[in-house]
Amino acid sequence: QYQPSLAHHFIAELERQDKLLRNYTQNIDSLEHLSSITRLIQCHGSFSTATCRNCHYKVQSDEIKDEI
């Protein structure tokens, strides 16, 4: 539903030109992954997976999106 912005593509281009050491993001939308940025630190995690805080079972967020 959402797409990476020009800013995401610009950061990806910096990485392709080997001018990006690391990209820190506070966003949890994972749009950086959609724009192929690999040198990525997601400071607050992402919404691509969900993990149970009790048993640490992990699922893809698509599997539970309707329940949320």
N, C-alpha and C positions, 0 to 999 in steps of 0.2 A: 504494500500500500504506500509506503514512504520510499523515497529514492534519495541517494546521496546528493548533496548540493554541490555547487561549483567549488566551494571551499574544500569539501571532501576530495574532489577530483584534483584540486590543486595540490593538496597534501600527498595524494597518491603519485602525482607527477614528480614532486620533489623526491619521493622515495625511489621512483624509477631512475631518476638522474643521480642517485646516490648522494643526495644532499640532505637527507633526513636521517638523523641518528636514531630518534625515537619519537613517537607521537603519544603523548599522554592525553587521555580523554576522561571527562567526568560523565559523559553521556552513556546511557544504558541501552540505546536503540540499535547498536551494532551496525550502523550505517557505514562505519569505517571498513568493516569486513566486506560490505557490498561494493565498495570502491577499491577493493584489493589492497588495502593498506595492511602490511604484515608486521611492521615494527611498531606494535601497538601495546600500550599499557592501559587497561581499562580500570581506572582507579576505584570505581564503585561497582565493578562487575558488569554483567549484561543481562538482558532479558531473554537471551537465547536458550538458557537452561534454568531450571528451578531445582533447588535442592532442599530436601526435608531437613530441618534443623535438628530433629531428634535422631533419625537413623542414617542421615546423609545420603539417602537414595536420590539419584539425579535423573531428571527427565528433560526432554526437549520442551520448550514452552508451548510449542504448537499442540502438544498432546493435552495440555491442560487449559488452553486459552479459553475455551467455551465455559469452563467452570469458574474462571476468574471473572 
